[in-house]
Amino acid sequence: MRHITKELLKDCSTPVSFRFSMSCSECGKEWNSTPVIFSKAGIVPETEGKKVIFDALYQREKETALDKALEEASNAFNQCPICRRPVCDYCFLICDDLDLCAACATRLQEPGEPVMQYA
């Protein structure tokens, strides 16, 4: 089971697009979500009322993009059952009895193969 929460994602959004990132707790490699373009990007609100509406729309679309990023991150990271750290598929090992992060597998002398091999 994967446990990626909003607090683990770094907000890298701009006024034009929404993007989130996360780093592997083991190797430090940064993962980035697929960017989502704000529907009103590049449009200047004509009135103060439109600015308020655009701001609310921006927040709503950002929340939707965050939910999508959480789903994407859940496919790229696993939580080690021993140390509870989120690690990428390159640092998460399929072991005989219990799948572990590379650090815990080494510490516990448990052999395993990474979920994903480096290309």
Stockholm file with secondary structure:
# STOCKHOLM 1.0

chainA/1-119         MRHITKELLKDCSTPVSFRFSMSCSECGKEWNSTPVIFSKAGIVPETEGKKVIFDALYQREKETALDKALEEASNAFNQCPICRRPVCDYCFLICDDLDLCAACATRLQEPGEPVMQYA
#=GR chainA/1-119 SS CCCCCGGGSEECCCSSEECEEEECTTTCCEEECCCEECTTTTCCCSSHHHHHHHHHHHHHHHHHHHHHHHHHHHHHEEECTTTCCEEETTTEEEESSSCEEHHHHHHTTCCEEESSCCC
#=GC SS_cons         CCCCCGGGSEECCCSSEECEEEECTTTCCEEECCCEECTTTTCCCSSHHHHHHHHHHHHHHHHHHHHHHHHHHHHHEEECTTTCCEEETTTEEEESSSCEEHHHHHHTTCCEEESSCCC
//
